[in-house]
Amino acid sequence: MSLWEAIGERLAEVTGEQGTAAPLGAVGGGCINQAMRLRYGGQTYFVKLNSAVHADMFAAEALGLRVLRDSHSLRVPEPLCWGVDGQSAWLVLEDLALGGGGDPAALGRGLARLHRVTQARFGWVQDNTIGSTPQINTPEPDWVVFWREHRLRFQLDLAARHGHGGRLRERGERLLGEFPRLFEEYRPMASLLHGDLWSGNYAYTREGEPVIFDPAVYYGDREADIAMTELFGGFGREFYAAYREVYPLDEGYAVRKTLYNLYHVLNHLNLFGGGYLSQAQGMIDRLLSELG
């Protein structure tokens, strides 16, 4: 059985329709997975492909998409089915007609609604990935412990294994000991987060409705999502004004955003190499300077 026949069988199970799965061609834009459009039973679907070893990544992504959809905060593509066939893992999603302009304020208000969804502990029901890097979501009652052990220490340890020890590791270890002072008067709630919210992971439908996708879901400090929107740009002033109007940010965010974006820069160092080393070191030095 071919890959497309296997996907067609699963689509028949979940949609109740009979047809032949016919690939329509590749879709550009991603650097981790291949993406294609597929026609089946008179409908088109969006398909993500990777090697079979990444099957758990797609299963976790599907669960994350469903959790985001259940929040009723923003439009999220529905995951239809996923699985493994031979050498390939795959995930089939609702194919949304993207490419229109939209209202950044609606995106900001929707993200604020998402962050109002909370639970008692930080983390999530399972690990997932940030890019292709494992993201550890072991639940913790203490946010500082969660961020120190499952975010920064994990990435620093991985960087050391990739040959980026030395000063990065030394200064990073010092930061792990000192950054808890940023939380002496700030107690974040465990908010539902997209987890990987850069400009490439949102769009608007042709009707102008904001859509978020490609998540790395967990429950954490909502500032972590907002910080990442600032890391690479692509979110306008209207977005931030609308978000703050619905859900104002604590004044300490201006310093903590560097702490949160350090996680993503370290991940880029681990995924893409030494071009991110000086940026990561500079962020650590800036945080240590702020902490005195």
VENWO-V759901 format. One record per residue. N is the residue number from 1. RES is the residue in one letter. SS is DSSP state (H for helix, E for strand, - for the rest). D_CENTER is the distance of its C-alpha to the mean C-alpha in Angstrom with 1 decimal. Layout:
# VENWO-V759901
((N/RES/SS/D_CENTER) (N/RES/SS/D_CENTER))
This chain:
# VENWO-V759901
((1/M/-/33.2) (2/S/-/30.9) (3/L/H/27.2) (4/W/H/27.7) (5/E/H/30.3) (6/A/H/28.0) (7/I/H/25.3) (8/G/H/28.2) (9/E/H/29.5) (10/R/H/26.3) (11/L/H/26.0) (12/A/H/29.7) (13/E/H/28.9) (14/V/H/26.1) (15/T/H/27.7) (16/G/-/31.4) (17/E/-/32.2) (18/Q/-/34.0) (19/G/-/33.4) (20/T/-/32.6) (21/A/-/29.2) (22/A/E/29.6) (23/P/E/26.9) (24/L/E/27.1) (25/G/E/25.6) (26/A/E/22.6) (27/V/-/19.9) (28/G/-/18.8) (29/G/-/15.8) (30/G/-/13.5) (31/C/-/14.1) (32/I/-/12.8) (33/N/-/14.3) (34/Q/E/17.4) (35/A/E/17.3) (36/M/E/20.5) (37/R/E/22.1) (38/L/E/24.5) (39/R/E/27.4) (40/Y/E/28.6) (41/G/-/31.2) (42/G/-/31.3) (43/Q/E/27.6) (44/T/E/24.9) (45/Y/E/21.5) (46/F/E/18.5) (47/V/E/18.2) (48/K/E/15.7) (49/L/E/17.7) (50/N/E/17.5) (51/S/E/20.0) (52/A/H/21.1) (53/V/H/19.7) (54/H/H/16.1) (55/A/H/17.2) (56/D/H/15.5) (57/M/H/12.1) (58/F/H/12.8) (59/A/H/14.4) (60/A/H/11.4) (61/E/H/9.3) (62/A/H/12.4) (63/L/H/12.8) (64/G/H/9.4) (65/L/H/10.5) (66/R/H/13.8) (67/V/H/13.0) (68/L/H/11.4) (69/R/H/14.5) (70/D/H/16.8) (71/S/-/16.0) (72/H/-/17.8) (73/S/-/16.2) (74/L/-/14.8) (75/R/E/15.4) (76/V/E/13.0) (77/P/-/14.4) (78/E/-/16.2) (79/P/E/15.8) (80/L/E/19.4) (81/C/E/19.8) (82/W/E/18.7) (83/G/E/20.8) (84/V/E/22.5) (85/D/E/25.6) (86/G/-/27.4) (87/Q/-/25.3) (88/S/E/22.4) (89/A/E/19.4) (90/W/E/18.4) (91/L/E/16.3) (92/V/E/18.1) (93/L/E/16.6) (94/E/E/18.5) (95/D/-/19.4) (96/L/-/19.0) (97/A/-/21.3) (98/L/E/19.2) (99/G/-/20.7) (100/G/-/22.4) (101/G/-/22.4) (102/G/-/21.4) (103/D/-/21.6) (104/P/H/19.1) (105/A/H/20.6) (106/A/H/19.7) (107/L/H/16.0) (108/G/H/16.6) (109/R/H/18.6) (110/G/H/16.2) (111/L/H/13.3) (112/A/H/16.2) (113/R/H/17.1) (114/L/H/13.7) (115/H/H/14.0) (116/R/-/17.6) (117/V/-/16.6) (118/T/E/17.2) (119/Q/E/18.5) (120/A/-/20.8) (121/R/-/18.7) (122/F/E/15.5) (123/G/E/13.3) (124/W/-/13.1) (125/V/-/15.5) (126/Q/-/14.2) (127/D/-/12.3) (128/N/E/9.5) (129/T/E/8.0) (130/I/E/6.1) (131/G/-/7.8) (132/S/-/10.9) (133/T/E/11.3) (134/P/E/11.8) (135/Q/E/9.9) (136/I/-/12.8) (137/N/-/12.6) (138/T/-/16.4) (139/P/-/17.4) (140/E/E/19.3) (141/P/-/21.5) (142/D/-/21.2) (143/W/H/18.2) (144/V/H/19.9) (145/V/H/20.4) (146/F/H/16.8) (147/W/H/15.5) (148/R/H/18.4) (149/E/H/18.5) (150/H/H/15.1) (151/R/H/13.2) (152/L/H/15.9) (153/R/H/18.7) (154/F/H/16.7) (155/Q/H/15.6) (156/L/H/19.2) (157/D/H/20.8) (158/L/H/18.9) (159/A/H/20.0) (160/A/H/23.5) (161/R/H/23.6) (162/H/-/22.8) (163/G/-/25.7) (164/H/-/24.2) (165/G/-/26.1) (166/G/H/29.0) (167/R/H/28.4) (168/L/H/24.6) (169/R/H/25.1) (170/E/H/28.0) (171/R/H/26.5) (172/G/H/23.2) (173/E/H/25.2) (174/R/H/27.1) (175/L/H/24.0) (176/L/H/22.9) (177/G/H/26.3) (178/E/H/26.5) (179/F/H/23.2) (180/P/H/23.9) (181/R/H/26.5) (182/L/H/23.8) (183/F/H/23.5) (184/E/-/27.3) (185/E/-/27.4) (186/Y/-/23.9) (187/R/-/22.6) (188/P/-/19.1) (189/M/-/18.5) (190/A/E/15.9) (191/S/E/13.9) (192/L/E/11.4) (193/L/E/8.0) (194/H/-/5.2) (195/G/-/3.5) (196/D/-/2.5) (197/L/-/5.7) (198/W/-/8.2) (199/S/H/11.2) (200/G/H/10.6) (201/N/H/8.1) (202/Y/E/10.8) (203/A/E/14.5) (204/Y/E/17.7) (205/T/E/19.9) (206/R/-/23.4) (207/E/-/24.5) (208/G/-/22.3) (209/E/-/19.8) (210/P/E/16.3) (211/V/E/13.6) (212/I/E/9.8) (213/F/-/8.2) (214/D/-/6.1) (215/P/-/3.6) (216/A/-/3.2) (217/V/-/6.0) (218/Y/E/8.7) (219/Y/E/11.6) (220/G/E/12.2) (221/D/-/13.8) (222/R/H/12.7) (223/E/H/13.7) (224/A/H/10.6) (225/D/H/8.7) (226/I/H/12.0) (227/A/H/12.4) (228/M/H/9.6) (229/T/H/11.1) (230/E/H/14.2) (231/L/H/13.4) (232/F/-/14.0) (233/G/-/15.5) (234/G/-/15.7) (235/F/-/15.9) (236/G/-/19.5) (237/R/H/21.7) (238/E/H/22.1) (239/F/H/18.4) (240/Y/H/18.8) (241/A/H/22.3) (242/A/H/21.4) (243/Y/H/18.6) (244/R/H/21.1) (245/E/H/23.9) (246/V/H/22.2) (247/Y/-/20.6) (248/P/-/22.1) (249/L/-/20.6) (250/D/-/22.6) (251/E/-/24.5) (252/G/-/23.2) (253/Y/H/19.7) (254/A/H/21.3) (255/V/H/21.5) (256/R/H/18.6) (257/K/H/16.1) (258/T/H/17.3) (259/L/H/16.7) (260/Y/H/13.0) (261/N/H/12.6) (262/L/H/14.7) (263/Y/H/12.1) (264/H/H/10.1) (265/V/H/13.6) (266/L/H/14.8) (267/N/H/12.1) (268/H/H/13.3) (269/L/H/16.7) (270/N/H/16.3) (271/L/H/14.9) (272/F/H/17.2) (273/G/-/20.0) (274/G/H/22.3) (275/G/H/21.7) (276/Y/H/19.2) (277/L/H/21.6) (278/S/H/23.6) (279/Q/H/20.7) (280/A/H/19.4) (281/Q/H/23.0) (282/G/H/23.6) (283/M/H/20.8) (284/I/H/22.3) (285/D/H/25.7) (286/R/H/24.9) (287/L/H/23.5) (288/L/H/26.6) (289/S/H/28.8) (290/E/H/27.5) (291/L/H/28.2) (292/G/-/31.7))
